[in-house]
Amino acid sequence: MDKSQIDPQDMFGAIYRFPDQIQEAIEIGANIKLNKKYSKCENIVLAGMGGSAIGGDVVKTIVNTELKVPFIISRN
């Protein structure tokens, strides 16, 4: 049995590359310039289902103590 039959979606590779993806996301985020209309934000809502919401969980864990507004992850 070859690897493509055992792991057809390459989940092992995705997990293995996860630290590199986090580093790339940090670099992308550091270069974002938001205009001032976002400075009066009262809530942050990230919408995702299943694995799509995991990134939000990671972000919330990292920045939750620094945020001055609620950060909500909606899986519905």
N, C-alpha and C positions, 0 to 999 in steps of 0.2 A: 504494500500500500504506500503510495507516495504522499508527500506533504500536502498537495492540493486536495486530496481526498480527506485528510485528517483535519485540515484547517483551511477550507476553501476561501474564507474571507480574510485570511492572514491576520487573525486576531493576535497571534503571538507577536507578529511584526509591529502591529499598532501599539501593543503594550510596551514592547521593547523600545520603540521610538518616542514614547510618551514624554520622557524628560527633555528630549530635543524639541518637541512640540511646545512644551511649556516655556522653554527658553526663547523660542521664536515668538511666541505670543507676548512675552514680556517686552521684547525688542519692538514689536509692532505697536504695542500699547504705549511705550515710551515716546513714540513719534506722533501720536495722535494729538491734534490741536483742536479742541472743542471751542466753539464760539460761546460768548457769554450768555446766550439765551438758555443754555443748559445749566447755568449756575443756580437757578431757582427751582431745580428739580426737587420734587417732594417725595418721590418713590422711584425705585428701580425694579422693574419686573422683567425677568428672563423667562421666556416660554420655550419649553422643550419637552420631548417625550423620550423616555428610556435613556439611552446613552447620550442623547442630545442635551440633556439637562446636567450631565455630570460636570461639564466645564463650568456651569454656573455654581455647582456645589463647591468646586475647587476655588473659584474666585471669591465666593461668599466667605469661605473659611479664611482666606488670606486677608481680605480687606474689611471684614465685618467690624473689627474694633476701630477702624479709621473712618467708616462711613457715618455721616450725620443724618442719613435718611434710611428708611427701611429698604432692604433688598429681599425681594420675594421671588421664589422660583416656582413657577406654575407648570405643573405637569398635566394639566387638563386641556 
